Amino acid sequence: MLHHFVVLSALFAMSMSMPLPDFYSYSPAVGDGSGTEFSTAHDGRITGIRVYEYPNYGYYISYINGIQLKYGSNWTEVAGVNYYGNEKEMTLFNNEHFVQISGKYYYGYISEVMFVTNEGRSIRVGQPYGISFNFYPTHDGSELRFISGRQNGFALTSIGAHWAVYYNSTS
């Protein structure tokens, strides 16, 4: 229940500076949700992503430590941490956007994430171990606007996705 309050509070705070986006939808967070909440909400369109993975050597399970989204030419703060393990990055092409996030979670941590674009390109990080999830927008033409969830200082413990139609205010 607290998680939904945090998400709604973030949306309310975002809506104070701008109206709620058209055709908004939310893919509810998966995972145990322990730790501190995060949100990558930012103005503009997502142009890239970095995902940090802690490779748990000797075991079959890896954990997603952190995620950063790039809006225009600016990176958000790391949601989670980036000082353990490996980093993977993907830059989006013009008019390319994320239309799906899938992955797995296991024993309180996000163990795998895959972000898929409208052009069929994807980035996958982590190991396919645990319970599956699949996020996508409920409205045609919507795209990923930001992610939210929780992290415990070591890795991501939950993740949810926020979708909406993007309108460029300068066109």
PEZI-V440261 format. One record per backbone hydrogen bond with DSSP energy under -1.0 kcal/mol. CO is the residue of the C=O (numbers start at 1). NH is the residue of the N-H. If there is no record, write none. Layout:
co: [CO	CO]
nh: [NH	NH]
//
This chain:
co: [1	2	3	4	5	6	7	8	9	10	11	12	14	22	25	27	30	36	38	45	47	48	49	50	51	52	52	53	54	55	56	63	64	65	66	67	68	69	70	70	71	74	79	86	88	90	93	97	98	100	101	102	103	104	104	105	106	109	110	111	112	113	114	115	116	116	117	121	123	125	127	131	133	135	139	143	146	147	148	149	150	150	151	155	156	157	158	159	160	161	162	162	163	164	168]
nh: [5	6	7	8	9	10	11	12	13	14	15	16	18	165	163	161	159	151	149	72	92	70	90	68	88	65	66	86	63	57	59	54	156	81	52	79	50	76	47	48	74	71	67	53	51	49	96	118	144	116	135	114	133	111	112	131	109	106	64	127	104	125	102	123	99	100	120	117	115	113	129	105	103	101	142	164	162	40	160	38	157	158	36	152	110	33	150	30	148	27	145	146	25	143	171]
//
